[in-house]
Amino acid sequence: MRTDSATIELSTRRLLGAAERGAGYLLQNLQPTGRFVARRDARTGLPVTGSYDPTQHFAALWALLDVRGHEPAVQAAAAEGVRWAFDRYYLPTAQGGAFGTNGWLVTGCSGAALLALDELTPERAPAVDLRPEIVDFLLAQQITEGVLRYDFQHRVALRPFTLDLSRDEVAVHSQTAPQRSSSATGTILSGLVTYVSTLADSLGQDGADPARFALIYEAVGNALAALCARNYGVRQGPPWMLYAIRRYAELVDRLLVAIGQADADLARESRGDLLNWAGRLATGVLAATRDPRCAPTARRVEAQVQFLDLYDSCADELTDQWRWRELTDSARRQVEQDCALLLELQDPESGGFPGSADDPIMQIGHTQHAISALLGAAYAIGG
């Protein structure tokens, strides 16, 4: 018999414990070859066949490392997962490194790969650092008014398509149904912000390249500013986009002490615009119709906890404090309700997350989103 989600006690310990069990599920399903068992039936425990998503693969590695990356055995297993994915999906091109599968380049996979690689220790990272090649490929694409436009035909097997992020869809030649791309956009920008933050850590050290740091930092800032001006993604409120905004705002804050006053004033103004955009994204999440399935619920929590973390770190800069406090109070209430549902859904034996109360199939994508949601919520609302 299921527990009424309203009666489930939320605490930091409870939320972190659920995230830990979810990471255990991912580790149990990461095979020695480096490939995940992507789906299992919660009723039988048996694998379920289906397509394999390389973006979910890297995102699951990132979530696993985020929770248990301090364990040498987990680092070793994740390193095999990275190696397997690069062997299978990585495509060197004249413009840099990309990822592809079944004749298609998978743009969001580049961002997820950068996130996973950032979590590996130097001892477990690939002998050849391919992150610069991945970033080069992303920067080589045309960026016009914050819109990344991809025209791929690097191999005969790859069908050409154009990704126009201004319309929140992928327009594919010979394919009529559009695909949402705001999630891919946020994933790409999250990976780029994470990489440029790593470069910022190395500034002043031997081998650092300030010019390259400045190039990537400016490109990411311009893309975020232009997408902000378009009010991009407000209908979907994608958690990856809010993650990118939060990481970029943190990076700007770190750099303010190292730049001139005029540049600092401009950076603060830019960050203020991003904070207001984040508020609009969070408002869109609050206004969306609630969905009792695991993945939409987890993504809602992910989006709101990124917003709450951003607010907590920048509250003193915000105008109209009453409106912001009202918004954050609403976000916290929604997070509490949604986390109770996630705790109710989690499989008590394996720690995995099925699609819903009526869908017993556990997927690594569901579990990755749930882990990220529970971790963020632990610090946003945990007692």
N, C-alpha and C positions, 0 to 999 in steps of 0.2 A: 504494500500500500504506500503510495507516495505521500510525502509530508507536504502540508500546505506551505507554499514558498514564503508566505508572510510570517510564519512562525520560525523560520530558520534563523538562528542567531548568527550575526555577522561580526567577525573580529579579525584582527590582523592574523592571528594564528590560524584561524579557520580558512581564511582566503589563501594564505601562503601555503598551508598544507595541501589544499586542493590543487594549487599550481604545481607543487612538488610532485603530487601523484600524477598530474597530467604529463609532466616531464618524464616521469617514470614510464608512462605508457609509450611516449615517443622513443625512449631509449630501448624499451623491450621490442619495439617494432622496427628498429634500425638494424638491418641485417649486417653480418660481417662483410658483405660485398660493398656496403655503403648505400644500398637502396632501402627505402622504407617499405614495409607492408602498408600500403596507403589506406586500406579499408579493412575493417573487421566487423562481423556481426556480433553485437553485444549479447545476443541470446545464446549463441553457440561458441563464440570465441574464434570462429573460423574466418580465414581471409575471404574477401569478396573481390572479384575481378572488376576492373574498370580502367579508365584512362589514367595516365600518370602526369601530374602537373609539375614541371621543374621549378616554377615560382613557389608553389607550396612546399616543395622539397627544401629549398634554401630557407624559406620562412620557418619551417619546422626545425631546422638545424639552429637557426637564430634563437628561437624560443627555448629549445633544449639547453643551449649554451648560456642563455640569459639566466636560467634557473640553476643549472648544475655545471656551469663551465669551470668552476673551481676544482672539479674532480678530474684527475689525470686520465682516468678510464673514459670519461665522457668526452674529454678533448680528443683522445685517440679515436673514439668511435665517430665523432663529428668530422674529424679530419678525413676519415675514409669516406664519409658521406660527401664531403666537398670534392674529393678526388674523383669519386664515381660520377658525380654530376658534371664536372668539367670534362671528363673523358667522353661523356655521352652527348652533352649539349653545347659545349663551347665551340664557337666558330670564329677563328681569327679572320679578320678582313683588312682591307687596305686602310680603313678608318679606325681600326681598333678591334677590341674583342666584343663579340655579341653572343647571344644564346639562341638556339633554335631547336625546334622539334617538329616532326611530321611536315616538313616543308615550309614552316612558318618561323619567323623570328619572334621571340617572346620578349617584349620590351621590359615588362615589369620584372622579369627574372634578373635583369642586370642590377636593379636596385636591391632585390632580396639577396643576391649573391654578395654585394658589397657589405650588407648588414651582417651576414653570416661570417664572412672573412674577417670582419672587424672583431669578432668574438673569439677567434682562435688565438692561442698564445703563440709567441714567435717560434717556439719549438715545434709547434704542430702546424703552423701555416705552411702553404706550399713553398717548395724551395725557390721557385720563381714567382715573384709577386706580380700577379696579373691584374691587380686593381688599377694601375695606371692605364692599361690597355682598355679595360672596361669603361673607365671614365673618359678616355680619349674618344671612344666610339660615341658615347652620349653627347659629348661636347661638339663632335663633328657634325651632328645633325643640325639642320637649320632651326634657329630659334628666332621667331618673329613675334614681337609683342607678347612674349611669354609662352607662345604656342610652339610646342615641339612637333616638327613635321618629319615623319620618317618615310623615306622612299627606298625600300630594300629590294635589291635584286643582285645580291653578291654571289649567289650560286644559281645554277640552272634550276635546282630543285626548289629554290625558294620562290614562292609566288609574290609578285610585287603588291604592296598595299600602302596606303597612306593613313597615318594616325594623326587626326586633327583633334587636339585636346581642347580646342575652344568649343567644340560641340558635344563634349562628353561621350564620344562614340568613336568606334573604329570603322572607317569606310573601307571595305575590302572589295577589290575587284572580283567580280563574278559572285559576290556574296551580298545578299540584300539585307539581311538582318544585322543591325548595328550592335556592337558590343560596348558595354560601359567601359570607359577608360580612365575615369577619375581615380580609381584605385591604383591602376598602373602608374598614373602620373605621380601620385603621392608616394608610391613605392620607389620610383626612380629618384625623386627629389630627396626622399629620406636617405637613400643610399649615398647620394652625392653629398648631402650635408654631413653625414657620418664620416665620409672619407675626408672632407675638407676640415672637419674638426680634428681628425687624426693628424693632418698636415699642420694644423695650428699648434698641436702639442709639440711638434718637432722643430718649430721655428726657433732659430738661434743655436740649434745643434749642428754638428758636422753633417754635411750632406743635404741639409735643408735647402729647398728651392722656393724662396719667397715669391718669385715671379709666378710660378705655377700655382702656388696657394692663392695669390691675388686673382689669377685668371678664373679659377674654379669658384672662388668665393663670390666674385662679381657676377659670374654667369648664373649661379644659383639665386643670388639676391635679385637679379633682374627678372628671372623667371617667376619667382615668388611674387615680386612686386606687380608684375603685369597680370598674373593670374588673380591676384588680390583685386586689382582694378576692375577685372571682369566679373568679380564676385563668383569666381569659379568654384564649382563643387558644392555650392550651398544646398542644392536639392538632395545630394547624397550624404554630405557630411563625412567623407571618407576618413577613417582613422589614420591612414598613412599620411594624408595631407596635414592633419593636425600634428602628427608626430614630427613631420618635416618643419612645420612652423615653430614648434616648441624648440627643437634642436637648433634651428637657425637663430631664434631669439636668444638662446643661451650663448651661442657663439658670438653674436653681436655684443652681448653684455661683457664677455671676456675680452673682446678686442677694443672696447671703448677706452680703456685706460692707455692703450698704445697708439691711438691715432690723434690727430690734431683736433682742436676745438670745433672748427667748421665741419669737419667730417663727422665728429661725434654728434653734433646737433642734427645732421642729416640722418645719421644712423638711428638716432632716437626717434626721429619723425617716422622713418621707415618702419621701425619696430612697432610704433604705435598703430600704424596702419595695419600691420599684420595681426596685432592683438584684436583689433576691431573685426577683422576678417574671421579670425578664430571664433569670436563671439557669434558671428552670423552663422558659421558652420555648426557650432554647438546648438544654436537656436533651431537650425534645420533638423538636427537630430532629435531634439525634444519634440518638435512638431510632427515628426514622422509617425505613421501608424505603427503601433507595437506589433512585433512578430515573435511568436513563442518559440520559433526554431533556434537552435543553438548558434549557428554562425551569425545571423542578423543580430541576435541578442548580444553576443560577444563583441561584435564590431561596434554596436552602440556604446557598450561600456568602454571599449578601447578609445573611441572618439571622445567621450565625455571625460575620462580620466586624463587624457592628454590636455584637454582644455583646462581642467581643474588645476593640473600641475603648472600650466602656463600662467594661469591667473594668480596662483599662490606666489609665484616667483616675480610677478610684475604688477601686483595689485596697486602699489603706490603710484604707478605712472598713469593709471586709468582715470579718466573723467567719468562723470555720471556714476559714482560709486553705488548708489542705490540700485540702479538697473543691473549692474554687474553682480552685486550681492544676490539679488533676486534670481538671476540666471544661474549662478553657481549653486544656490540652494536647491533650485529645481533639478540641476544636473546631478547633485549628490543624491537626491531622492530617487531619481531614475536609476542611478548606478546601484543603489541598495536593492531596489526591486529586481533589477536584471541579474545581479549577482546571486540573489536568492534562487532565481530560476536556474542559473548555471550550476549552482551547488546541487540542486535537485536533479538535474539532468546527468551529472557525472556518474559514470559506471562505478559502483563501489568496489568491484573486484579488480578491474584493469586500470582504472583511473582515466580512461579515455572518455570522449564526449560524443554521444550519438547525435544524429541530426535534429531530433526532437523527441517528445514523449511518444510519438507515433512512428518515428523513423529510427530503428535500432542500429543503423549502420554508422559505426564510428569511423571518422576520417582524420588524417593528420592535419588537414586544414582546419577542421572544427576545433581540434585540440590545441593547435597553435594559437588561434584567435582567443580561445578560452583562457589559456595560460597568460597571454599578454593582458587580457582583461582583468583577470584575478590579481595579477601582480600589481597592476596600476591601482586597482580598487583597494588593495591592502593598505596602500599608503595614502589614498585619498579619503577613505572613510573608516578604515580599521581603527579599533579602539585598543 
